[in-house]
């Protein structure tokens, strides 16, 4: 009897000792959080310059406006660079919350898009994108190089193609000549300077270069119809990229990053609705032929809905 009792007591004491050791073990394990050490890996980010198109400029929601620019990828990168000695990023701000954009097909001005409740032609209320106002022309009317204290680190220009990076006429205030108002608004010498010259003249210590999508995008959206938009030839594209990257690299002592152009057919515009998602018959064929050939505004996001309703 006493043997059984002592065995039971020993088992109880052993459990206490075991749990006590576990508590002691956990109590003694104080987590040590080491401080994060950031290193620029020998790269000087004090003067970062970004060359590119709308993706670089912060063109967002179909327009150039303040919030889009503040969330441009150069602005995001610059915030990270500042941790390791990077300098401030100066952008040619639109100074507009409404924004200004241009529809590539109708060549009409528009503001930024925003989601809103809209009543469709069927009477249903849906959340759809719509323009918040008419385009704010003040974004492009005046050159801001002096008033905003250029030069600008963000040299992104919405709609630019590779061969236009070195064209002085691309910055001409006369839209008949430049066919694009987004560089002349912040060019150092509109009609004379080029995007590349304004970038290299800043003697950047680091650059990013992401350009080329507009060399094929318009052509693809136009259904490969060269009468509506053209595609940059491979030889011109290769030559321009080589020359431009070479000049940027020379200015920065080979410190920079070049981004590739993804397959154009991977973007949502071309694959959200499958090419074979509609069974065509004689009636629907005539209907879509009418939309494409009589109302180019149907290319815009919200106007497509209106075109369907008004037909």
PyMOL commands that set and color helices and strands:
alter all, ss='L'
color gray80, all
select helices_A, chain A and resi 2-28+54-57+66-70+73-84+138-141+162-166+169-171+175-178+195-200+214-221+234-251+264-266+268-271+282-294+296-299+301-310
alter helices_A, ss='H'
color red, helices_A
select strands_A, chain A and resi 48-52+101-102+109-110+113-119+125-131+154-156+206-210+256-258
alter strands_A, ss='S'
color yellow, strands_A
deselect
rebuild
show_as cartoon
